[in-house]
Amino acid sequence: KLLDPGTPQVSVPDVTNMNQVRAETKLTQAGLRLGNTEEQASDTVKAGDVISQDPVAGQTVDQGTEVNLVISSGKPDVAVPDVVGKDRATAQSELGAVGLRAKFVVRESDAPADQVLETDPPAGTMVTANKRVTVYVSDGPETVPNVEGMDQAAAEAAITKAGFVPSVITDPNSTEPAGTVIKQSPSAGTTQPAGTEITIVVSAAPTEEPTPTETPTP
């Protein structure tokens, strides 16, 4: 296109990486006008800033020419990776690799400790970059507490608190004080699914034999 010799000529300023308001101001100061704008995702230019311009910077054009801008809408959306079944550290690494943040929430489960149970949003969901994804991880199988030597009430409370169900058997032949737990099954320190029945054997008070009364001699 031949330039009109009667129209003042101006050089197009560089407005890339400026926000749209500042870019428009600079174009106006140069004797140009803001033309069409469109949004486009960008990994490198932050949201709201100019990615590219047409005409390009340094080109000589008629005063009043419109300059079209492409504005960044921010980083492109990413798919939530499938981390279910993986451990906590792996999940955090894989989410971070695609620009997402992890928020871990421990949930009651008999799956191995720190194993990922599910994510919110679920795998495959397209989300904005830097979004926080809630990752639910297992607290692991429960550990059976040691209740031998405790009294029955304290033992039952400890078993219930640990997520198990106490079952009581009494032993009338025990020499331990009445109400004392003398044995338990499963053993203390083993891991069991929540809700497992823990049997405790409790010493019962021995039954005293009646003392025979002497019959007076006639």
Buried (B, 14 or more C-beta within 10 A) or exposed (E): EEEEEEEEEBBBBBBBBBBBEEBBBBBEEBBBEBBEBEEEBBEEBEBBBBBBBEBEEEEEBBEEBBBEBBBBBBBEEBEBBBBBEBBBEEBBBBBEEEBBEBEBEBEEBBBEBBBBBEBEBEEEBEBBBEBEBEBBBBBBBBBBBBBBEBBBEEBBEBBEEBBBEBEEEBBEEBEBEBBBBBBBEBEEEEBBEBEBEBBBBBBBEEEEEEEEEEEEEE
